Amino acid sequence: MSLTTRILLLVLLALAPALAIQGYNESQLRAARDEAVRADTLTTARVVADDLSQVAEGARQALDFVARDPAVRAMDLAGCTADLRDVARDNPQLAIFSLSRPDGAVICNSLGSAAGSYNVTNRLYHRRVMAEDAFVMGSYIRGTVSGKDTLHFARPLHDADGRTVAILAAALDLVWLDRRLRRDLRQPSTSLTIADADHTIIVRYPDGEGLIGTTVPEERMRILLARGEGVRVATGFDGRERVLANVHPIGPTSAAWVTVGRDRNVAFADVDAAARRGVMLIGLGAALALVAALLAGRLFIRRPFDRLLRAAAAWQTGDLTARIGMTRGDEFGQLGRKLDAMAGTLQRHESELRDEIARGREMQDRQVTLLHELNHRVKNTLATVQSLARQSARGGEGQAVQLEGRILSLSKTHDLLTRDDWSGATLNEVLENELSPYRAGCDHIVLDGPEVALPPRHVLALGMTVHELTTNAAKYGALSTAEGRVEVSWRVDRGETGAAWLRLTWHESGGPAVAPPERRGFGTRLIAGGIGRELAGEVDLAFDVDGLRCRIDVPLAEVGSRMLAPTR
């Protein structure tokens, strides 16, 4: 065997530990990810099953409440219909409430159908109540009267002697159920399928429109019944390989099957990418090492060869910190340095691979947190717009113009927050945001106070308040005349407990004479409500003859404010 061949074999031997470590690391990462995905999928399935059981418990409580109604117990058509309609209005998730006789003939329902207009004796919930004399869950039904996809819950109605004289039922709207259970899916690539006791699909996400009300394929159902609850890997309805977790809910819904699936390709995408990068790096290192080996193939010296073997043995055990350490300038010395560089590269990239996976998980957690925060902010904003719209709808065209201005102000305030990723804004920016369109000169509007950083909640509430004060001043107060003057001053005080308070004063002068209003308008209520309810602050409006004066005190205990040089 030639020396060159021996050296090439030595290089391959040196690479073997790196390849083994790469394979071992990938195997361990895949095993850990597979275990985590299986555990997460099973946990999600159990959360969905518990949520479904809670929905059933809510339906049971609603039916128990209806069962105590005198008109329902008396089976009075007019009174029963009216009372069931009231209960249905208070429980929008339940499409219809109905009362039927043991023979299946309807007595009354919340939609006002005539007595005896249809019969439910062939429906599963009716048969189960008559057989079990207890609260039960039925199966999928396309409502005869409501026309909706529903899932029925029912209970018996007994007379004084304990005999079943009627069946009280409530139809759960499956569209509502789909929206509720979808919130339990924590990963975007998760699928959800729920089948009732008849193996009919009642919830399916995604692509549920074509599957709701259809029967689970016989082959799939046979496998599901044979394997029971647990986690397995199989092909989903969409043809993609998924990790599937199957569980039964508890209580009356125990006959249903909850199946949650995670797209396996998506779950392992980062692991596959890391493995590809590792293979490429190992290939690059191997190419460099082979070139070095070919250059050193003409000479053979025992001592460098022994050092190479010792280093290879260390790498084979997984110790990538071991180095050959040859400093001589001949071919073996070059080979030794190349192999040392390769080991360092593999060691560094192995560490980087682990760090990259850790960063990916951290970024995923941060994304979830940001989505929840954005969802919270959007809900608060929509609630504010809803309140403005409800109040403005009563006042005709004039209130509609005010509504447009308030929503525009809210939009401008949101622009301030969006500019810094919702981290907040300064008080001076909030004031300038509303007052800058009315500046007519250096002394027309005066702002005096330190710069105070405000969090998003304070920015939104104070922005709406300043908008109302500015709009009022422009229409009726100091900003409606050329001689008018608005002075806004503020400071930050510390109370006895050490908590910081923002003290802001709005003072108008030089405008038309001011008289207290005869009634408290929506703008005044908006100012008081926004500061009091949102910020737990205090507002004092004084309608002095020479101009409006407004004092606002807001706690800054959670603001983390900073004071800079005064701004004018």
ZISUL-V893328 format. One record per helix or strand of 3 or more residues. SS is the DSSP state (alpha for helix, beta for strand). FROM is the first residue (numbers start at 1). TO is the last residue. If there is no record, write none. Layout:
# ZISUL-V893328
SS_FROM_TO, SS_FROM_TO
This chain:
# ZISUL-V893328
alpha_3_67, alpha_70_74, alpha_77_90, beta_94_100, beta_105_109, alpha_124_132, beta_136_142, beta_149_158, beta_164_173, alpha_174_182, beta_190_195, beta_200_205, alpha_218_227, beta_230_235, beta_241_247, alpha_251_253, beta_257_263, alpha_264_267, alpha_269_295, alpha_302_316, alpha_331_392, alpha_396_419, alpha_427_438, beta_445_449, alpha_456_475, alpha_478_480, beta_485_494, beta_500_509, alpha_522_535, beta_538_544, beta_547_555
